[in-house]
Amino acid sequence: MNAGEGGYEPLQHYLSHLQHERRLSPLTCTNYARDIRALLDLAGETPLERLQIHHIRRFISQLHASGLGSRSLARILSAWRGFYQYLGRQHAFPLNPCAGLHAPKAARMLPQALSPEQAARLMNIEEEGPLASRDRAMLELLYSSGLRLAELVGANLEDMDFASGEIRVTGKGSKTRIVPLGRLAIEAIQNWFGYREQFVPAGERAVFVGKGGNRLTPRAVQLRLRQWGIKLGINTSVHPHMLRHSFATHVLQSSGDLRAVQEMLGHANISTTQVYTHLDFQHLAQVYDAAHPRAKKKS
């Protein structure tokens, strides 16, 4: 049963089924029709009941090569799968060649990190006063230790160990880990502690508090970091996770020790940390393009 031999007739019946029995919208039915006609075109003279899984894989590869993204391919596969289920019920097709197939995964978006120069500029808050001191301490801590936002706002006084240069954080799954505190982060936090007592009520253990003395909320931290990014001329929207990405990227570029970065970030699987190796290679490629005589474009 192919397009040249009445292959479109089952499609019309299927679309009628979608519209009148499943009560799908006209737009959805139009999308189904377009996707299934693409299958008929790709199948050509091969009857639909003879298509095998390797045919469907080839069709998806062709569509992928033509520029369709993973979401579009997933939608197309879903339409084809549903059509074959209908053909199995109504026309006794022996198998569904789309069963178990998945669209190619979307390319993983690389985390956005600041350059070392941008990070240095962001840490250079010259304003004085309690809020500027607090914010400088938050920035230094995020960049020094690679904390998640929740770990930053959840930090308590007893988690700090300035003598050993460490902080204990509670991460995902309530797992605790010990991460290093950089010298500049310690100095910034100690400077903030000189102001902190002006705000906190008795018994408050939060490291970072707002004007009312209560523990800072994640949203408040996000807003303050974005404001500082704008004020200090960073040409991208600064957010807490960007500093975590920057920490991981810059430590990896300096040390090459993926396992150490994994431990400091608190990743359960090293595969999660390996995304930063792509950033490192990206950085190396930029250095190569700028410096290697064989990479430079001729004028």
C-alpha positions in Angstrom: 0.0 0.0 0.0 1.9 3.0 -1.2 1.1 6.5 -2.4 0.8 5.5 -6.0 -1.6 2.7 -5.2 -4.1 4.4 -2.9 -1.7 4.9 0.0 -3.4 8.2 0.8 -6.8 6.7 1.3 -5.9 5.2 4.8 -4.5 8.6 5.7 -7.8 10.3 4.9 -9.6 7.7 7.1 -7.0 8.3 9.9 -7.4 12.0 9.7 -11.2 11.6 9.9 -10.7 9.4 13.0 -8.5 12.0 14.6 -11.0 14.8 13.9 -14.3 13.1 14.7 -13.4 10.4 17.2 -10.4 11.8 19.0 -11.7 15.4 18.5 -8.3 16.9 17.8 -8.1 20.4 16.5 -8.0 21.2 12.8 -4.5 22.6 13.2 -3.3 19.4 14.9 -4.9 17.3 12.1 -3.2 19.4 9.5 0.2 18.8 11.3 -0.5 15.1 11.4 -1.4 15.1 7.7 1.8 17.0 6.7 4.0 14.6 8.8 2.5 11.4 7.5 2.6 12.7 3.9 6.3 13.1 4.4 6.5 9.4 5.4 4.6 8.5 2.2 7.0 10.6 0.1 10.0 9.1 1.7 8.7 5.6 1.3 8.2 6.1 -2.4 7.3 2.9 -4.1 7.8 0.8 -1.0 4.4 -0.2 0.5 3.9 1.0 4.0 3.3 -2.5 5.4 6.8 -3.5 4.1 8.7 -0.7 5.9 11.1 -2.0 8.6 12.8 -0.2 11.4 15.9 0.4 9.3 13.8 2.3 6.7 12.4 4.6 9.4 15.9 5.2 10.8 17.1 6.2 7.3 14.1 8.5 6.8 14.8 10.2 10.1 18.4 10.6 9.2 17.5 12.2 5.9 15.1 14.6 7.7 17.8 15.4 10.3 20.4 16.0 7.5 17.9 18.4 5.9 18.0 20.6 8.9 15.1 19.5 11.1 15.8 19.6 14.8 15.2 17.0 17.5 11.8 18.4 18.6 10.5 18.4 15.0 11.8 14.8 14.5 10.2 13.7 17.7 6.9 15.1 16.6 7.2 13.4 13.2 8.0 10.1 14.8 5.0 10.4 17.1 2.7 11.0 14.1 4.1 8.1 12.2 3.9 5.8 15.3 0.3 6.7 15.8 -0.6 6.2 12.1 1.0 2.7 12.2 -1.0 1.9 15.4 -4.1 2.8 13.5 -3.1 0.7 10.5 -2.4 -2.2 12.7 -5.9 -2.0 14.2 -7.8 -1.2 11.0 -5.7 -2.9 8.3 -3.9 -5.7 10.2 -0.4 -4.3 9.6 1.9 -6.9 11.2 4.3 -4.5 12.9 4.9 -0.9 13.8 8.4 0.0 12.5 8.4 3.2 14.6 8.0 1.4 17.9 10.9 2.0 20.2 12.6 4.6 17.9 13.5 8.0 19.3 14.6 11.2 17.7 18.2 12.2 17.9 19.0 14.1 21.1 19.3 17.8 20.9 22.8 19.1 21.1 23.6 19.8 24.7 23.8 23.5 25.4 27.2 24.4 26.8 27.0 26.3 30.1 27.8 30.0 29.8 30.9 31.1 31.6 32.6 34.4 32.1 36.1 34.9 30.9 38.7 35.3 33.6 38.9 39.0 32.8 35.1 39.4 33.1 35.2 37.5 36.4 37.9 39.7 37.8 36.0 42.8 36.8 32.8 41.5 38.5 34.7 40.9 41.7 36.0 44.5 41.7 33.2 46.2 43.6 34.8 49.5 44.8 31.7 50.7 46.6 31.7 50.6 50.4 29.0 50.0 52.9 27.1 46.9 54.2 25.2 45.9 51.0 28.2 46.3 48.7 30.3 44.4 51.2 27.7 41.6 51.4 27.4 41.4 47.6 31.2 41.3 47.1 31.3 38.4 49.6 28.6 36.5 47.8 30.3 37.0 44.4 33.7 35.9 45.7 32.1 32.9 47.4 30.2 31.8 44.3 33.3 32.1 42.1 35.8 30.8 44.7 33.9 27.7 45.6 31.5 27.0 42.8 28.4 26.9 45.0 24.9 26.5 43.8 22.5 29.3 44.5 20.6 27.2 47.1 23.9 26.3 48.8 24.9 30.0 49.0 21.6 31.1 50.6 21.6 28.1 52.9 25.1 28.7 54.3 25.2 29.1 58.0 27.9 30.6 60.2 29.0 27.2 61.6 29.7 26.0 58.0 32.6 28.4 57.7 36.1 27.4 58.8 38.4 30.2 58.1 41.4 28.6 59.8 41.4 25.6 57.3 40.0 27.7 54.5 36.9 25.5 53.9 33.2 25.7 53.8 30.7 22.9 54.4 27.7 23.0 52.0 24.6 20.9 51.8 23.8 20.2 48.1 21.3 18.2 46.2 19.8 15.2 48.0 20.9 16.7 51.3 24.4 15.6 50.6 27.1 17.6 52.4 30.6 18.2 51.0 33.6 20.3 52.0 35.0 22.8 49.4 37.9 25.2 49.6 37.5 28.9 50.4 39.8 31.1 48.4 41.8 33.8 50.2 39.9 36.6 48.6 36.6 35.0 49.4 37.7 34.7 53.1 38.7 38.4 53.2 35.4 39.5 51.6 33.3 37.4 54.0 35.2 38.6 57.0 34.7 42.2 55.8 30.9 41.5 55.5 30.8 40.0 59.0 31.9 43.4 60.2 28.6 44.8 59.0 26.4 41.7 59.4 25.8 42.3 63.1 24.0 45.5 62.3 21.2 43.6 60.7 20.7 40.2 62.3 18.4 39.4 65.3 19.7 37.2 68.0 20.1 33.6 67.0 20.1 34.1 63.2 22.7 31.8 61.7 22.5 32.7 58.0 25.7 34.0 56.5 23.9 36.3 54.1 20.9 38.4 55.2 18.9 41.3 53.9 18.2 44.7 55.4 15.5 43.1 57.6 18.0 40.6 59.1 16.4 37.6 57.5 18.1 35.0 55.3 18.4 36.2 51.7 16.1 34.6 49.2 17.4 33.1 46.0 15.5 35.7 44.0 17.1 38.6 45.9 20.6 37.2 45.1 19.7 36.8 41.4 18.6 40.4 41.2 21.6 41.8 43.0 24.0 39.9 40.8 22.3 41.0 37.6 22.4 44.6 38.8 26.1 44.4 39.5 26.8 42.8 36.1 25.1 45.8 34.5 26.8 48.3 36.7 30.3 46.8 36.2 29.9 46.6 32.4 29.7 42.9 31.9 28.2 42.4 28.5 26.1 39.4 29.4 23.3 38.8 32.0 25.1 37.6 35.2 23.4 35.0 37.3 24.6 32.8 40.2 25.0 29.6 38.1 27.2 31.5 35.6 29.7 32.0 38.4 29.6 28.2 39.2 30.2 27.5 35.6 33.0 30.0 35.5 34.6 28.5 38.6 34.5 25.0 37.1 35.8 26.1 33.7 38.7 28.2 35.0 39.8 25.6 37.6 39.7 22.9 34.8 41.7 25.1 32.5 44.3 25.7 35.1 44.6 22.2 36.6 43.1 19.7 34.1 41.9 17.7 37.1 38.4 16.7 36.2 37.9 14.5 39.3 38.8 17.3 41.6 36.3 19.6 39.8 33.7 16.9 40.1 34.2 16.7 43.9 34.1 20.4 44.4 31.0 20.8 42.4 29.3 17.9 44.1 28.4 16.1 40.9 27.3 12.5 41.5 28.4 11.4 38.0 31.6 12.6 36.3 29.6 12.7 33.0 27.9 15.8 34.4 31.3 17.5 35.0 32.6 16.5 31.5 30.6 19.2 29.9 33.3 21.6 31.1 35.9 19.8 29.1 34.0 21.0 26.0 34.3 24.5 27.3 38.0 23.9 27.9 38.5 22.7 24.3 36.5 25.6 23.1 38.9 27.9 24.9 41.9 26.1 23.6 40.5 26.3 20.0 40.1 30.1 20.4 43.7 30.3 21.7 44.9 28.2 18.7 43.0 30.3 16.2 44.5 33.5 17.7 48.0 32.3 18.1 48.9 29.5 15.7 50.5 30.8 12.5 48.8 28.1 10.4 45.4 29.1 11.8 45.6 32.8 11.1 43.7 34.0 8.1 45.7 35.6 5.4 45.0 39.2 4.7 
